[in-house]
Amino acid sequence: MKYDIVTQGARIAAFLLNEASGERSREQILLLKSATAFPAGQILSKNAAGKFVAFTAPADGATVEVAILYEGRAADNTADRYATGVVRDCEVIESLLVGLTDPARSALAAAGIILR
């Protein structure tokens, strides 16, 4: 008997340990159209147009709105797409986040997102 090996990607909210009651930690966000697919746990930042993209460090002294993608999103080069982002008051598993850098750590901490 032959079995096929299946490799799963990031699961929905696998990175999330704890969030504020009533789903207060989540918001609907708008992802900028892109040829890049994003997995659950991708760290995002809001650009000047108010759309979320893969995290980009802000200029020195500037702040940036940050979110962690709740579920994966396929690439779509034709249209912006809505998604759910974790944006405040939660605890997450650091090793399951995608795109974590020192500036991202600072932005997450400012939003009340604790890395474990």
N, C-alpha and C positions, 0 to 999 in steps of 0.2 A: 504494500500500500504506500502510495506517495502522497506526501502532504506539502502543500504550498506554504512558504514562509511569508507572512504578512508583517510589514513593519508599520506601526502606527506613528502618526505624527503627534504633535501636541494636542492634548485633549482639552475640551472646553473647560476653562477656568481651573485647570489642574494646578496652577501656580497659587491659587487663592486659599489661604489658611482661614481667614476670618474677615468678615466685613461688618459694617454698621448695620443695625437692624433696619428692616423695611427696604432693603436694597438701596439705602441712601448713598452707598459708595459708588454706585453705577450711574452713568448717563449715556444717552444716545449721542454718538459723535459722528462726524462726517469725515470720511477718508478721502483724500485727494486721489483722483484717478491715477493709476500707476500700472506699470508692467510687472510690478513686484507683488508676489503673494505674501501675506503676513500671517504668521502662526499665532495661536493663542499665546499670550505672554509677551508679545512684541511691545516694546516701549515706544511710545509715540509722543510727538510734541506738536503744538498748534502753530501753523505758519501765519504769515501776515494776513492771508485771506480768510483765516478762521477755520481752516481745514487741517486735519491731522495727517502727519507724515512720519516716517521713521525718525526717531529722536535726533534732533540737531542741537548741539550745545549753544546756549545763548551767549551773547557778547558779555564781556566782563561787567558785572554790576546789574545786568538785566535779568528779569525773571521770565519764565516760560511756563505755559500751561502744559501739563503732562497727563498722559493716560496710559493704561496698560490694556491692550486688546483682550477682551473677554473670550472671544472665540475667533478662530482663524477666518481669514477672508481671502478668497481667490483674487488673482490679478484681474484688473479690469481697466484697460487703457482707454475705454470709450466714455465712461461716466464716473462721477464721484459716487461713493456708496456709503450708506449708513451702517453703523456697527454699534456694539455696546462696548464702552470703555469703563474701566475701574479708575476713578479719578480722585478719591479721597478716603480717608479714615478706614484703612484696612491693613492686614498683615499678609505678606506674600512670601513665597519660597524663592529666595534669591537665585538659586541654581536653575530654576525653570524660566527665568526671564530672558528675553532675547534683546540684545543691544544694550546691555547694562554697562555704563561707563561711569567714571567719577562724577561728571556733570549731571548724568541721569540720576545717580544716587542722591545728589543734592536736591534736584528738582522733585524727586519722589518724596524725600523727607519733608520738604516744604509743603507738600500736598497732604501730609499726614499718612503717607504710605510707608509702613515699617517693613524692612527687609529682615527675614529670618533665615 
